[in-house]
Amino acid sequence: MSRGGEHIREAMLKEGYVKTFEQRTRRNQSIRTNTHKLVNKAQANIEAVEKGTFGVGH
């Protein structure tokens, strides 16, 4: 990449236009974690409904 191209990329990074690899990785890990939480919660709710205990104590 030319020096001019590097300068433009640096300026875009400073302004927040380009996400860094770390930002993308963090975002993807966050999405994966939240998805697992929701799946586990849904599974627990399904099991509670099947046992007839869902909603007890709420």
Backbone torsions as a table, in degrees:
resi	resn	phi	psi	omega
1	MET	NA	140.6	-178.9
2	SER	-73.1	165.4	179.8
3	ARG	-60.6	-39.1	178.4
4	GLY	-62.1	-40.3	178.7
5	GLY	-65.4	-38.3	178.1
6	GLU	-65.0	-40.6	179.4
7	HIS	-62.1	-43.4	179.4
8	ILE	-64.1	-43.3	-179.8
9	ARG	-62.4	-43.6	178.2
10	GLU	-60.7	-42.4	179.6
11	ALA	-64.2	-40.3	179.2
12	MET	-66.7	-38.8	177.4
13	LEU	-63.2	-44.3	179.9
14	LYS	-61.7	-35.6	-178.4
15	GLU	-84.5	-6.3	177.5
16	GLY	85.0	16.2	-178.6
17	TYR	-80.3	-27.3	-176.7
18	VAL	-115.1	125.6	177.9
19	LYS	-81.9	140.1	177.9
20	THR	-80.8	165.3	178.4
21	PHE	-58.4	-40.2	-179.5
22	GLU	-63.7	-39.7	179.0
23	GLN	-64.4	-42.0	178.4
24	ARG	-64.6	-43.0	-179.5
25	THR	-63.0	-45.9	179.1
26	ARG	-59.5	-44.9	-179.5
27	ARG	-62.4	-45.3	-179.9
28	ASN	-64.1	-39.2	177.8
29	GLN	-65.2	-38.6	179.2
30	SER	-64.2	-44.8	178.9
31	ILE	-62.3	-43.4	-179.7
32	ARG	-63.1	-43.9	179.7
33	THR	-62.9	-47.3	-179.8
34	ASN	-63.9	-37.1	178.0
35	THR	-63.3	-44.4	179.2
36	HIS	-62.6	-39.6	178.6
37	LYS	-61.7	-45.7	-179.3
38	LEU	-65.7	-40.5	178.9
39	VAL	-64.1	-44.6	179.3
40	ASN	-63.5	-40.3	179.3
41	LYS	-65.7	-43.7	179.0
42	ALA	-62.3	-41.6	178.9
43	GLN	-62.7	-42.6	178.2
44	ALA	-63.9	-40.4	178.2
45	ASN	-65.0	-41.7	178.7
46	ILE	-61.9	-45.3	179.7
47	GLU	-64.2	-37.9	-179.9
48	ALA	-67.3	-38.7	177.8
49	VAL	-64.2	-42.8	-179.8
50	GLU	-62.8	-34.6	178.7
51	LYS	-82.4	-14.8	-178.9
52	GLY	82.7	17.2	-179.0
53	THR	-105.4	1.0	-177.7
54	PHE	-67.7	132.5	178.0
55	GLY	88.4	-7.3	179.1
56	VAL	-72.8	130.4	178.4
57	GLY	88.0	6.4	178.9
58	HIS	-101.7	NA	NA
